[in-house]
Amino acid sequence: MNARKDLMESLKVLAVGSFAVHGTASLKAMIKVLGSRVLPVPSVVLSGLTNMKSVTKLDVPFEKLLTEVFELSVHRGHRLILYIGYLGKPEQADILTQLIGKYRPHIEYIVTDPVCGDHGRMYVPVAIAEKWPALIRLSDMVFPNLSEIKILTGHDPAAQGDAADYIAQFIRLYPDAELIVTSMLLSGKEIGIELYGEHRFSFYHPYLSRNFGGTGDTFLALFLLHYFFDKKTKETALMEAAQQTAAYIAQSIAADADELVM
């Protein structure tokens, strides 16, 4: 029992993403769900979510901080799941690529959420979007939404056409990263996820027609918890993460909250 406990305690999620003081998203969602299992490294610090009024962005010494976190992890004997989310600057992708190469023996799995767009629009600078392909090619698992799939296959995020065609293009471009497509809408009544791995898997639930920032981050954090720590099957971990995220959305709507309540 003690050996298993030590093994589990040595597994950490090194999570790269934004940290917003006001609102529930990105690293705050990761910390809420994963607790001491997460090693949060902010790519940018914000006073609030970007959809809030008069939000201030602050730079962080990203390369120094990330390097020190890796070094401490090696010293402490941690086994790492590297999670890559929101990037504040394009050069952060280059830093990540360099450090992944250096510390790859200590990284057991790379999970990437290529944050660059949603709802038919791109909301990061083009220079950041152009950096995602290199990181995806280093990843074991990637979680884009359909808008991001279009961007990362060279299309306008609002482009029309069959989603299956864009997904097939993505798989051809990035064959080594297992693909999970998030926020897939069916006739405006259901929303869900689709896994394109050794086995095809999809899970849908009723669509709640209100958007809260941070739901994608919450879903990813819950998936990491269930899959890597609770040792559930990939399909079960995806399904339970989706159901729990939907429950958070429902309780936020019931509370008439202006942000996701966890």
N, C-alpha and C positions, 0 to 999 in steps of 0.2 A: 504493500500500500504506500509506504514512504517513497519507494523508488518511482512509482507512478505519479505521486504528488510532486516530487522534485522535477520530473519530466514535464509535467503540465505547467509548473511555475516557471520553468525556463523558457517556455514558448511565449513570445511577445509579438504584438502587432506594432510595427514601426509605421506610424500613420503620418503621411504628408498631406496637408490640406490647409485651408484658411481657418483662422480663428476669429469669430465675430463675437464681440462682447454682448450686444443685444441680439436676441433671436437664437433659435436652436437649429444649428446646421453644422456641417463639416466636422471639425475636431470636437466641438461640444457634444455632438451626437455620439461620436466615437467614445468619448470619455464616459458619457452617461451609460452607454450599453456595455462597454468592455472594462470600465474601471481600471484597476491596476494592471490589467493585461495589455494596455495600450501605452506606447511611447509616442506622444504627440509632438510632431515637428511642424510648426506653422510656416507656410509659404508666404503668408501675409497676415497682418493683424488689422482688423477692421473694428470701428466703433459699433457697427451694426451690420445687419444683412444689407446687401446691395440694393434691395428694393425699398429700403427705408430712406427717409429724408436726411440730407446732409451727413452722409457717411464719410468718415475719414479713414484713409488707408495708411498704414505705417509699414515701412520696410523692416525686415529682420535680417540678421547676419546668417543667411540660410546655409551657405556652404560650411561655415565654421560650426554652426549648431548641428547640422546633419552629420558632419564628420565626427564630432565629439560623441554624438549619440551612438553611432556605429562603433566607435572605439570602446565606449563604456559597455556596450552590448557584448563585444568580443571578450573584454576583460571579465565580465560577469557570467560568461558562458551561456548567453541567451541564444535560443533558436528563433529566427525571425521570420515573420510573415510581413513582407513589405507591401503596404497599401499606398497607392499613389492617387491622389485626388486633385483638387483645385491647385493650379499653379499661378503664382503672382506675376512671374516674369518668364520670358522664353529661356533665358540662360539657366533657369533652375532645372530645366529638362536636361541640359548638357551636364550640369553638376550631378544630377541623379544617374545619368548614363555612366559617367566616370566612376562614381562611388559604387554603383552596382557591380561594375567590373572588378573593383578592388575588393569588395566584401562579399562577392557572390558565394563563396564557400559557407558563409554564415547565414545566407538567405535561403530559406527552404521553399518559399513560394512568393510570387509577385502577382498581386491583384491590382488592376488598374481601372479607374473610373475616368475616362478621358473627357473631363469637364470642358465643354466648349459651346454647347448650345442646347436648346429645347424649344418646343412649341413653334418649330419652323423658323427659328432665328439663331444666329450665332452671337453669343454675348461675351466673348473674349476677343482680344486683338488677334488678327490673322497670324501674327508672328508666334503666338502661343499655340494656336491650332495647328500650325505647320510642324510643331515639335512633337506632337502626340504620336505620329506613326513610329518613330524610332523607339519610344517607350513601350508601345504596344507590342512591338516585335521582340522585346525583352520579357514580356509578361507571360504568365501561365494562364491567366484568366482575365477577361476584359468585359466591362459592364457599360456599354454605351446605350443611349436611347436612340430612337430612329433618326432624329435630327442630327445627332452626332455621327451616326453611321453614314448619313448623306455627306456631311462635311468631310469625313475621313476617307470617303471614296471619291472626292473631287466634285461633289454636286452642291448646288444651293440647298440649304437646310429646308427651304420651303418647296423644293421640287416635288412635282406630282409623280405618280406612277406606283407600280406594285411594290409594296414593302419587301416582298420576297426577292425581287431583283437586286435591290440595294444591299440586302443582307448577303446574298450570294456573292456580290462583288466584294463585300467586306471580307468574307471568308477566303476568297481567292487572294486578296491582298495581304491578309494576316493569318495564314494557315496554322501557325503554331500557338496562337492564343485562343484558348477555349472561349467561345462567345456566349454571353448571356445578354439578350436584348431586354431592356427595362422599359416600363411605361408604355407598353403596347396597347393601344386602344382598339376595341372591337365595337363598331357601330355606336360609339359614344356611350355605351351602356356598361361595358366591362373593360377592365384594365388589368394587365398582367405582365408576365415575364416569359421569355422563350429561351431555352437552352439548346445550343447547337454543339453537342459534344459527341462522345461515342454513341450516346443514345439521345434522341430528340425528346425534349420534355417541355411542356408548357403548363402554366397555371394562371387562371384568371379569376377575378372576383369583382363584385359590383363597383362601378366607378362612382366615386364621391366627387361631385362637381365643385370642388373648392381647392385651390392650390395653396400649399404652405411651403415655404423654403425649408430645405433640410430633409424632406421625406426620402429622397434618394440616398442621402448620407446615412439616415437611420436604417433604411433597408439593408445597405451594405454592411453596416456595423452588426446588425442582427444576424445576417448571413455568416459573417466571419465568426461570430460567437457560436452559432449552432454547428457550423461545419468543422471548424478547426479545434474548438474547445469541447463542445458537447459531443463531437464525433458522430453526428447524424449524417445520413446519406446526403449527397449534394441536392437531390430533388426535394427531400424533406426539409433541408435547411433553407432552400429557396422558398418553398411554400410557406413555412412557418414565419420566415422573415417578412414575406409579403402580407400575410394575415395580420401580424402584429403591427406592421406599419399602417395598414388600413385601420386598425383599431385606434392607433394614436391619432390618425386624421379624424376619425369619427368623434373621439372624445374632445378634440380641439374644436370641431364644429359645434358640438353640444355645449361647450363652454363659451361659445362665441368669442373665441380667442383670436388675436391678430397674428399669432405665431404658433408653431407646432408645440403642443403641450405634451411633455413626456414625464 
